Amino acid sequence: VFVEGCATPACKHDSLDSAEKEAKRLATLLKKKAYVLCTIKSVEDTQYKIEDCRPGESDLPF
């Protein structure tokens, strides 16, 4: 839920009903328009693959 002129959303609701109730609560409390947000698309950066390359105890060169 986003409220005009306020901080960014801080909670992910488990249901549309829960988000709508929170939007109503915030709109009443703050006297501002509240929006129930919906994700349209997600983007994930997977350009880095991190691997642990340390040798095992028996593979040490000394």
PyMOL Python script that loads the backbone (N, CA, C, O; Angstrom):
from pymol import cmd

cmd.read_pdbstr("""\
ATOM      1  N   VAL A   1       0.854  -1.172   0.000  1.00  0.00           N
ATOM      2  CA  VAL A   1       0.000   0.000   0.000  1.00  0.00           C
ATOM      3  C   VAL A   1       0.899   1.234   0.000  1.00  0.00           C
ATOM      4  O   VAL A   1       1.835   1.332   0.794  1.00  0.00           O
ATOM      5  N   PHE A   2       0.609   2.162  -0.887  1.00  0.00           N
ATOM      6  CA  PHE A   2       1.362   3.410  -0.989  1.00  0.00           C
ATOM      7  C   PHE A   2       0.426   4.574  -0.697  1.00  0.00           C
ATOM      8  O   PHE A   2      -0.699   4.617  -1.195  1.00  0.00           O
ATOM      9  N   VAL A   3       0.895   5.516   0.112  1.00  0.00           N
ATOM     10  CA  VAL A   3       0.116   6.713   0.428  1.00  0.00           C
ATOM     11  C   VAL A   3       0.853   7.918  -0.135  1.00  0.00           C
ATOM     12  O   VAL A   3       2.048   8.095   0.105  1.00  0.00           O
ATOM     13  N   GLU A   4       0.133   8.747  -0.886  1.00  0.00           N
ATOM     14  CA  GLU A   4       0.741   9.935  -1.493  1.00  0.00           C
ATOM     15  C   GLU A   4       1.428  10.794  -0.443  1.00  0.00           C
ATOM     16  O   GLU A   4       0.852  11.102   0.600  1.00  0.00           O
ATOM     17  N   GLY A   5       2.675  11.177  -0.734  1.00  0.00           N
ATOM     18  CA  GLY A   5       3.420  12.053   0.150  1.00  0.00           C
ATOM     19  C   GLY A   5       4.029  11.376   1.362  1.00  0.00           C
ATOM     20  O   GLY A   5       4.568  12.053   2.238  1.00  0.00           O
ATOM     21  N   CYS A   6       3.956  10.067   1.431  1.00  0.00           N
ATOM     22  CA  CYS A   6       4.501   9.335   2.577  1.00  0.00           C
ATOM     23  C   CYS A   6       5.649   8.434   2.130  1.00  0.00           C
ATOM     24  O   CYS A   6       6.025   8.413   0.958  1.00  0.00           O
ATOM     25  N   ALA A   7       6.186   7.704   3.074  1.00  0.00           N
ATOM     26  CA  ALA A   7       7.317   6.811   2.791  1.00  0.00           C
ATOM     27  C   ALA A   7       6.911   5.689   1.839  1.00  0.00           C
ATOM     28  O   ALA A   7       5.730   5.496   1.548  1.00  0.00           O
ATOM     29  N   THR A   8       7.900   4.966   1.370  1.00  0.00           N
ATOM     30  CA  THR A   8       7.638   3.836   0.476  1.00  0.00           C
ATOM     31  C   THR A   8       6.945   2.710   1.239  1.00  0.00           C
ATOM     32  O   THR A   8       7.027   2.660   2.466  1.00  0.00           O
ATOM     33  N   PRO A   9       6.269   1.811   0.537  1.00  0.00           N
ATOM     34  CA  PRO A   9       5.597   0.694   1.203  1.00  0.00           C
ATOM     35  C   PRO A   9       6.579  -0.122   2.049  1.00  0.00           C
ATOM     36  O   PRO A   9       7.732  -0.318   1.666  1.00  0.00           O
ATOM     37  N   ALA A  10       6.102  -0.592   3.206  1.00  0.00           N
ATOM     38  CA  ALA A  10       6.973  -1.312   4.132  1.00  0.00           C
ATOM     39  C   ALA A  10       6.502  -2.736   4.402  1.00  0.00           C
ATOM     40  O   ALA A  10       7.173  -3.478   5.120  1.00  0.00           O
ATOM     41  N   CYS A  11       5.378  -3.125   3.849  1.00  0.00           N
ATOM     42  CA  CYS A  11       4.808  -4.436   4.144  1.00  0.00           C
ATOM     43  C   CYS A  11       4.281  -5.077   2.868  1.00  0.00           C
ATOM     44  O   CYS A  11       3.707  -4.399   2.015  1.00  0.00           O
ATOM     45  N   LYS A  12       4.478  -6.380   2.742  1.00  0.00           N
ATOM     46  CA  LYS A  12       3.890  -7.138   1.637  1.00  0.00           C
ATOM     47  C   LYS A  12       2.712  -7.926   2.214  1.00  0.00           C
ATOM     48  O   LYS A  12       2.897  -8.783   3.079  1.00  0.00           O
ATOM     49  N   HIS A  13       1.525  -7.638   1.742  1.00  0.00           N
ATOM     50  CA  HIS A  13       0.322  -8.277   2.271  1.00  0.00           C
ATOM     51  C   HIS A  13       0.112  -9.650   1.645  1.00  0.00           C
ATOM     52  O   HIS A  13       0.464  -9.883   0.488  1.00  0.00           O
ATOM     53  N   ASP A  14      -0.465 -10.547   2.426  1.00  0.00           N
ATOM     54  CA  ASP A  14      -0.714 -11.913   1.963  1.00  0.00           C
ATOM     55  C   ASP A  14      -1.962 -12.030   1.099  1.00  0.00           C
ATOM     56  O   ASP A  14      -2.147 -13.025   0.398  1.00  0.00           O
ATOM     57  N   SER A  15      -2.813 -11.018   1.149  1.00  0.00           N
ATOM     58  CA  SER A  15      -4.043 -11.081   0.360  1.00  0.00           C
ATOM     59  C   SER A  15      -4.463  -9.678  -0.077  1.00  0.00           C
ATOM     60  O   SER A  15      -4.057  -8.677   0.513  1.00  0.00           O
ATOM     61  N   LEU A  16      -5.268  -9.635  -1.103  1.00  0.00           N
ATOM     62  CA  LEU A  16      -5.805  -8.364  -1.584  1.00  0.00           C
ATOM     63  C   LEU A  16      -6.684  -7.737  -0.511  1.00  0.00           C
ATOM     64  O   LEU A  16      -6.667  -6.520  -0.328  1.00  0.00           O
ATOM     65  N   ASP A  17      -7.448  -8.554   0.195  1.00  0.00           N
ATOM     66  CA  ASP A  17      -8.325  -8.060   1.255  1.00  0.00           C
ATOM     67  C   ASP A  17      -7.524  -7.361   2.355  1.00  0.00           C
ATOM     68  O   ASP A  17      -7.908  -6.293   2.831  1.00  0.00           O
ATOM     69  N   SER A  18      -6.423  -7.966   2.745  1.00  0.00           N
ATOM     70  CA  SER A  18      -5.554  -7.379   3.770  1.00  0.00           C
ATOM     71  C   SER A  18      -5.000  -6.029   3.309  1.00  0.00           C
ATOM     72  O   SER A  18      -4.986  -5.066   4.076  1.00  0.00           O
ATOM     73  N   ALA A  19      -4.550  -5.964   2.072  1.00  0.00           N
ATOM     74  CA  ALA A  19      -4.004  -4.718   1.529  1.00  0.00           C
ATOM     75  C   ALA A  19      -5.084  -3.641   1.445  1.00  0.00           C
ATOM     76  O   ALA A  19      -4.829  -2.473   1.739  1.00  0.00           O
ATOM     77  N   GLU A  20      -6.277  -4.036   1.047  1.00  0.00           N
ATOM     78  CA  GLU A  20      -7.371  -3.071   0.939  1.00  0.00           C
ATOM     79  C   GLU A  20      -7.756  -2.519   2.315  1.00  0.00           C
ATOM     80  O   GLU A  20      -8.011  -1.323   2.454  1.00  0.00           O
ATOM     81  N   LYS A  21      -7.798  -3.376   3.314  1.00  0.00           N
ATOM     82  CA  LYS A  21      -8.104  -2.915   4.679  1.00  0.00           C
ATOM     83  C   LYS A  21      -7.044  -1.923   5.163  1.00  0.00           C
ATOM     84  O   LYS A  21      -7.368  -0.914   5.789  1.00  0.00           O
ATOM     85  N   GLU A  22      -5.782  -2.219   4.870  1.00  0.00           N
ATOM     86  CA  GLU A  22      -4.701  -1.320   5.276  1.00  0.00           C
ATOM     87  C   GLU A  22      -4.790   0.002   4.522  1.00  0.00           C
ATOM     88  O   GLU A  22      -4.555   1.060   5.105  1.00  0.00           O
ATOM     89  N   ALA A  23      -5.123  -0.042   3.246  1.00  0.00           N
ATOM     90  CA  ALA A  23      -5.277   1.190   2.458  1.00  0.00           C
ATOM     91  C   ALA A  23      -6.395   2.056   3.036  1.00  0.00           C
ATOM     92  O   ALA A  23      -6.246   3.274   3.134  1.00  0.00           O
ATOM     93  N   LYS A  24      -7.498   1.444   3.412  1.00  0.00           N
ATOM     94  CA  LYS A  24      -8.610   2.189   4.019  1.00  0.00           C
ATOM     95  C   LYS A  24      -8.190   2.802   5.348  1.00  0.00           C
ATOM     96  O   LYS A  24      -8.498   3.959   5.635  1.00  0.00           O
ATOM     97  N   ARG A  25      -7.482   2.014   6.159  1.00  0.00           N
ATOM     98  CA  ARG A  25      -7.027   2.498   7.463  1.00  0.00           C
ATOM     99  C   ARG A  25      -6.106   3.710   7.306  1.00  0.00           C
ATOM    100  O   ARG A  25      -6.270   4.722   7.986  1.00  0.00           O
ATOM    101  N   LEU A  26      -5.134   3.586   6.396  1.00  0.00           N
ATOM    102  CA  LEU A  26      -4.180   4.675   6.188  1.00  0.00           C
ATOM    103  C   LEU A  26      -4.837   5.908   5.576  1.00  0.00           C
ATOM    104  O   LEU A  26      -4.518   7.033   5.961  1.00  0.00           O
ATOM    105  N   ALA A  27      -5.745   5.710   4.636  1.00  0.00           N
ATOM    106  CA  ALA A  27      -6.440   6.840   4.015  1.00  0.00           C
ATOM    107  C   ALA A  27      -7.246   7.614   5.051  1.00  0.00           C
ATOM    108  O   ALA A  27      -7.275   8.844   5.030  1.00  0.00           O
ATOM    109  N   THR A  28      -7.895   6.896   5.953  1.00  0.00           N
ATOM    110  CA  THR A  28      -8.674   7.535   7.015  1.00  0.00           C
ATOM    111  C   THR A  28      -7.765   8.235   8.015  1.00  0.00           C
ATOM    112  O   THR A  28      -8.016   9.375   8.404  1.00  0.00           O
ATOM    113  N   LEU A  29      -6.716   7.551   8.424  1.00  0.00           N
ATOM    114  CA  LEU A  29      -5.792   8.090   9.418  1.00  0.00           C
ATOM    115  C   LEU A  29      -5.049   9.323   8.918  1.00  0.00           C
ATOM    116  O   LEU A  29      -4.938  10.324   9.626  1.00  0.00           O
ATOM    117  N   LEU A  30      -4.543   9.238   7.696  1.00  0.00           N
ATOM    118  CA  LEU A  30      -3.687  10.297   7.160  1.00  0.00           C
ATOM    119  C   LEU A  30      -4.427  11.318   6.299  1.00  0.00           C
ATOM    120  O   LEU A  30      -3.860  12.345   5.924  1.00  0.00           O
ATOM    121  N   LYS A  31      -5.691  11.037   5.986  1.00  0.00           N
ATOM    122  CA  LYS A  31      -6.504  11.931   5.136  1.00  0.00           C
ATOM    123  C   LYS A  31      -5.831  12.158   3.784  1.00  0.00           C
ATOM    124  O   LYS A  31      -5.831  13.266   3.249  1.00  0.00           O
ATOM    125  N   LYS A  32      -5.256  11.079   3.246  1.00  0.00           N
ATOM    126  CA  LYS A  32      -4.598  11.125   1.939  1.00  0.00           C
ATOM    127  C   LYS A  32      -5.017   9.909   1.124  1.00  0.00           C
ATOM    128  O   LYS A  32      -5.496   8.915   1.670  1.00  0.00           O
ATOM    129  N   LYS A  33      -4.832  10.003  -0.181  1.00  0.00           N
ATOM    130  CA  LYS A  33      -5.162   8.895  -1.067  1.00  0.00           C
ATOM    131  C   LYS A  33      -4.160   7.761  -0.886  1.00  0.00           C
ATOM    132  O   LYS A  33      -2.949   7.984  -0.879  1.00  0.00           O
ATOM    133  N   ALA A  34      -4.678   6.544  -0.741  1.00  0.00           N
ATOM    134  CA  ALA A  34      -3.835   5.358  -0.587  1.00  0.00           C
ATOM    135  C   ALA A  34      -4.053   4.442  -1.786  1.00  0.00           C
ATOM    136  O   ALA A  34      -5.170   4.314  -2.286  1.00  0.00           O
ATOM    137  N   TYR A  35      -2.994   3.817  -2.233  1.00  0.00           N
ATOM    138  CA  TYR A  35      -3.042   2.933  -3.395  1.00  0.00           C
ATOM    139  C   TYR A  35      -2.665   1.510  -2.989  1.00  0.00           C
ATOM    140  O   TYR A  35      -1.695   1.304  -2.260  1.00  0.00           O
ATOM    141  N   VAL A  36      -3.427   0.544  -3.458  1.00  0.00           N
ATOM    142  CA  VAL A  36      -3.047  -0.859  -3.316  1.00  0.00           C
ATOM    143  C   VAL A  36      -2.237  -1.184  -4.563  1.00  0.00           C
ATOM    144  O   VAL A  36      -2.746  -1.116  -5.682  1.00  0.00           O
ATOM    145  N   LEU A  37      -0.977  -1.536  -4.359  1.00  0.00           N
ATOM    146  CA  LEU A  37      -0.064  -1.768  -5.480  1.00  0.00           C
ATOM    147  C   LEU A  37      -0.089  -3.223  -5.925  1.00  0.00           C
ATOM    148  O   LEU A  37      -0.396  -4.128  -5.149  1.00  0.00           O
ATOM    149  N   CYS A  38       0.240  -3.418  -7.189  1.00  0.00           N
ATOM    150  CA  CYS A  38       0.294  -4.755  -7.774  1.00  0.00           C
ATOM    151  C   CYS A  38       1.561  -4.862  -8.613  1.00  0.00           C
ATOM    152  O   CYS A  38       1.878  -3.959  -9.388  1.00  0.00           O
ATOM    153  N   THR A  39       2.271  -5.949  -8.461  1.00  0.00           N
ATOM    154  CA  THR A  39       3.476  -6.168  -9.257  1.00  0.00           C
ATOM    155  C   THR A  39       3.090  -6.605 -10.657  1.00  0.00           C
ATOM    156  O   THR A  39       2.280  -7.515 -10.831  1.00  0.00           O
ATOM    157  N   ILE A  40       3.667  -5.962 -11.644  1.00  0.00           N
ATOM    158  CA  ILE A  40       3.397  -6.305 -13.037  1.00  0.00           C
ATOM    159  C   ILE A  40       4.515  -7.168 -13.594  1.00  0.00           C
ATOM    160  O   ILE A  40       4.274  -8.098 -14.365  1.00  0.00           O
ATOM    161  N   LYS A  41       5.734  -6.852 -13.199  1.00  0.00           N
ATOM    162  CA  LYS A  41       6.888  -7.561 -13.742  1.00  0.00           C
ATOM    163  C   LYS A  41       8.006  -7.513 -12.717  1.00  0.00           C
ATOM    164  O   LYS A  41       8.099  -6.569 -11.933  1.00  0.00           O
ATOM    165  N   SER A  42       8.846  -8.523 -12.726  1.00  0.00           N
ATOM    166  CA  SER A  42      10.034  -8.490 -11.871  1.00  0.00           C
ATOM    167  C   SER A  42      11.264  -8.700 -12.738  1.00  0.00           C
ATOM    168  O   SER A  42      11.205  -9.358 -13.776  1.00  0.00           O
ATOM    169  N   VAL A  43      12.372  -8.134 -12.298  1.00  0.00           N
ATOM    170  CA  VAL A  43      13.640  -8.251 -13.011  1.00  0.00           C
ATOM    171  C   VAL A  43      14.681  -8.680 -12.003  1.00  0.00           C
ATOM    172  O   VAL A  43      14.741  -8.153 -10.892  1.00  0.00           O
ATOM    173  N   GLU A  44      15.500  -9.636 -12.393  1.00  0.00           N
ATOM    174  CA  GLU A  44      16.530 -10.145 -11.499  1.00  0.00           C
ATOM    175  C   GLU A  44      17.868 -10.134 -12.214  1.00  0.00           C
ATOM    176  O   GLU A  44      17.977 -10.625 -13.338  1.00  0.00           O
ATOM    177  N   ASP A  45      18.884  -9.578 -11.575  1.00  0.00           N
ATOM    178  CA  ASP A  45      20.225  -9.533 -12.152  1.00  0.00           C
ATOM    179  C   ASP A  45      20.978 -10.775 -11.711  1.00  0.00           C
ATOM    180  O   ASP A  45      21.266 -10.947 -10.527  1.00  0.00           O
ATOM    181  N   THR A  46      21.288 -11.624 -12.644  1.00  0.00           N
ATOM    182  CA  THR A  46      21.990 -12.871 -12.315  1.00  0.00           C
ATOM    183  C   THR A  46      23.335 -12.946 -13.031  1.00  0.00           C
ATOM    184  O   THR A  46      23.771 -14.030 -13.420  1.00  0.00           O
ATOM    185  N   GLN A  47      23.983 -11.822 -13.206  1.00  0.00           N
ATOM    186  CA  GLN A  47      25.235 -11.816 -13.951  1.00  0.00           C
ATOM    187  C   GLN A  47      26.400 -12.374 -13.156  1.00  0.00           C
ATOM    188  O   GLN A  47      27.425 -12.729 -13.739  1.00  0.00           O
ATOM    189  N   TYR A  48      26.271 -12.461 -11.835  1.00  0.00           N
ATOM    190  CA  TYR A  48      27.376 -12.959 -11.026  1.00  0.00           C
ATOM    191  C   TYR A  48      27.031 -14.317 -10.440  1.00  0.00           C
ATOM    192  O   TYR A  48      25.950 -14.519  -9.888  1.00  0.00           O
ATOM    193  N   LYS A  49      27.967 -15.241 -10.571  1.00  0.00           N
ATOM    194  CA  LYS A  49      27.836 -16.541  -9.928  1.00  0.00           C
ATOM    195  C   LYS A  49      29.020 -16.663  -8.981  1.00  0.00           C
ATOM    196  O   LYS A  49      30.170 -16.614  -9.418  1.00  0.00           O
ATOM    197  N   ILE A  50      28.758 -16.817  -7.714  1.00  0.00           N
ATOM    198  CA  ILE A  50      29.810 -16.889  -6.710  1.00  0.00           C
ATOM    199  C   ILE A  50      30.020 -18.352  -6.331  1.00  0.00           C
ATOM    200  O   ILE A  50      29.079 -19.049  -5.952  1.00  0.00           O
ATOM    201  N   GLU A  51      31.266 -18.803  -6.438  1.00  0.00           N
ATOM    202  CA  GLU A  51      31.613 -20.167  -6.060  1.00  0.00           C
ATOM    203  C   GLU A  51      32.731 -20.143  -5.037  1.00  0.00           C
ATOM    204  O   GLU A  51      33.614 -19.288  -5.096  1.00  0.00           O
ATOM    205  N   ASP A  52      32.696 -21.067  -4.110  1.00  0.00           N
ATOM    206  CA  ASP A  52      33.778 -21.225  -3.145  1.00  0.00           C
ATOM    207  C   ASP A  52      34.817 -22.127  -3.799  1.00  0.00           C
ATOM    208  O   ASP A  52      34.562 -23.311  -4.022  1.00  0.00           O
ATOM    209  N   CYS A  53      35.980 -21.575  -4.105  1.00  0.00           N
ATOM    210  CA  CYS A  53      37.024 -22.313  -4.826  1.00  0.00           C
ATOM    211  C   CYS A  53      38.174 -22.738  -3.920  1.00  0.00           C
ATOM    212  O   CYS A  53      39.209 -23.200  -4.400  1.00  0.00           O
ATOM    213  N   ARG A  54      37.991 -22.583  -2.615  1.00  0.00           N
ATOM    214  CA  ARG A  54      39.061 -22.989  -1.705  1.00  0.00           C
ATOM    215  C   ARG A  54      39.217 -24.503  -1.762  1.00  0.00           C
ATOM    216  O   ARG A  54      38.227 -25.233  -1.824  1.00  0.00           O
ATOM    217  N   PRO A  55      40.464 -24.974  -1.740  1.00  0.00           N
ATOM    218  CA  PRO A  55      40.679 -26.422  -1.765  1.00  0.00           C
ATOM    219  C   PRO A  55      40.264 -27.046  -0.435  1.00  0.00           C
ATOM    220  O   PRO A  55      40.258 -26.385   0.604  1.00  0.00           O
ATOM    221  N   GLY A  56      39.922 -28.315  -0.490  1.00  0.00           N
ATOM    222  CA  GLY A  56      39.604 -29.045   0.731  1.00  0.00           C
ATOM    223  C   GLY A  56      40.868 -29.287   1.534  1.00  0.00           C
ATOM    224  O   GLY A  56      41.969 -29.057   1.035  1.00  0.00           O
ATOM    225  N   GLU A  57      40.729 -29.745   2.770  1.00  0.00           N
ATOM    226  CA  GLU A  57      41.884 -29.989   3.647  1.00  0.00           C
ATOM    227  C   GLU A  57      42.909 -30.905   2.989  1.00  0.00           C
ATOM    228  O   GLU A  57      44.108 -30.645   3.087  1.00  0.00           O
ATOM    229  N   SER A  58      42.473 -31.959   2.326  1.00  0.00           N
ATOM    230  CA  SER A  58      43.404 -32.930   1.729  1.00  0.00           C
ATOM    231  C   SER A  58      43.995 -32.443   0.409  1.00  0.00           C
ATOM    232  O   SER A  58      44.940 -33.046  -0.099  1.00  0.00           O
ATOM    233  N   ASP A  59      43.457 -31.365  -0.153  1.00  0.00           N
ATOM    234  CA  ASP A  59      43.940 -30.845  -1.431  1.00  0.00           C
ATOM    235  C   ASP A  59      44.952 -29.714  -1.274  1.00  0.00           C
ATOM    236  O   ASP A  59      45.425 -29.175  -2.274  1.00  0.00           O
ATOM    237  N   LEU A  60      45.292 -29.345  -0.044  1.00  0.00           N
ATOM    238  CA  LEU A  60      46.242 -28.253   0.167  1.00  0.00           C
ATOM    239  C   LEU A  60      47.618 -28.632  -0.367  1.00  0.00           C
ATOM    240  O   LEU A  60      48.057 -29.769  -0.194  1.00  0.00           O
ATOM    241  N   PRO A  61      48.302 -27.692  -1.016  1.00  0.00           N
ATOM    242  CA  PRO A  61      49.595 -28.001  -1.641  1.00  0.00           C
ATOM    243  C   PRO A  61      50.755 -28.062  -0.651  1.00  0.00           C
ATOM    244  O   PRO A  61      51.900 -28.186  -1.085  1.00  0.00           O
ATOM    245  N   PHE A  62      50.524 -27.985   0.606  1.00  0.00           N
ATOM    246  CA  PHE A  62      51.620 -28.038   1.586  1.00  0.00           C
ATOM    247  C   PHE A  62      51.239 -28.899   2.762  1.00  0.00           C
ATOM    248  O   PHE A  62      52.032 -29.064   3.689  1.00  0.00           O
TER     249      PHE A  62
END
""", "prot")
cmd.dss("prot")
cmd.show_as("cartoon", "prot")
cmd.util.cbc("prot")
cmd.orient("prot")
